[in-house]
Amino acid sequence: MNRLIVFVLFIVMYFGLSEACAKNVVEIHNNLGPGQRLQSHCRYSIGAEKHDLGISYIKNGAYDEYSFPDEYSRTDRLVRVCTLRHGPNWMYHFEHLIVYRAARTRRCGQYRAWYAKPDGIYTREDRALPNGFALKWAKK
């Protein structure tokens, strides 16, 4: 009987500890106003390994969404960076905005939203809370 209890306990612990981790989500929103497009160029890296997600153009009122698992090791962490631009000749910009950085330990279901508005970039980490001012646009 004791062996059966130990076996069942082992099975429960194995499946309980290996439960799937919900993906993390990053959203880039365009709230610049009618007729204004937002250029978004996002990249990510894990240590020396780098990936380019390309340039996208987001219409006013729309957003781009990236969902991904939290990848990390003891020495290398996932970092997602975006360059945002808008205005005539992409005059207003913010270079190398860190939209997500993994922690030293695994985190599941993280949410990051970035909102491009005429006066700057706003952010929030909880869908239930309002967004707050984060950064001012740089001008060429």
C-alpha positions, 0 to 999 in steps of 0.5 A: 500500500505504501508503494502505491501511495508513493507512486501516485504522489510521484505521478501527481507531482510530475504532472503538476510541476510540468504544467504548461505555461501561458504565453506572454503578450505584447501589444503595440497600439496606434492611438495617434489620431485619424489618418496617422500611421505608426511604423513599428520595427521589432526585434528580439534576442536571447543572449547572442542570438538575434531575430528581426520581426520586420517593419509593420505599419499600424493604422489608427485604432489598430494594434499589433500583437506578439505572443510568445513563451518566456525563454531564458537560461541562467545566463541569457534572457529574452529581450524584445525591443521595438523602434516606433515612428510616426509623423511626416517623414517619420519625424517623431520616433523612439529608438530601442524601446524595450517592450519586454524583458524576461525575468531571471525566473520563468514568468507565465502570462505576462501582459505588456501594452504600449500605446502611441499617442500624439504626446508620447508613449503610454504603457500598462501591464494589467488589462484591468488598469488604465495606461500611464505615460511612459516616454516622450517622442524624440524629434529628428 
